[in-house]
Amino acid sequence: MSVVHQEREGIQARLASLTEREQQVLSGVVAGRLNKQIASEMGIAERTVKIHRGRVMAKMAAASLAELVRLCERVGR
């Protein structure tokens, strides 16, 4: 198995560990939306978006927003 394939599988596994809400927040973040915009679209408080976003960053092991976006791009998300 190639290194690239193993890396993609690892990213996919981390994505699979996200809850549905966390996946929704991730989609908004990757699309470049602000927390306020994501909150409005989802009908939740901005603080709740911040909590979900923090959990996404931790579960995806991303140190920055740019790294999170790169991880998603590697698996075509």
Helices and strands as residue ranges (DSSP letters): H 3-16, H 20-30, H 35-42, H 46-60, H 65-74
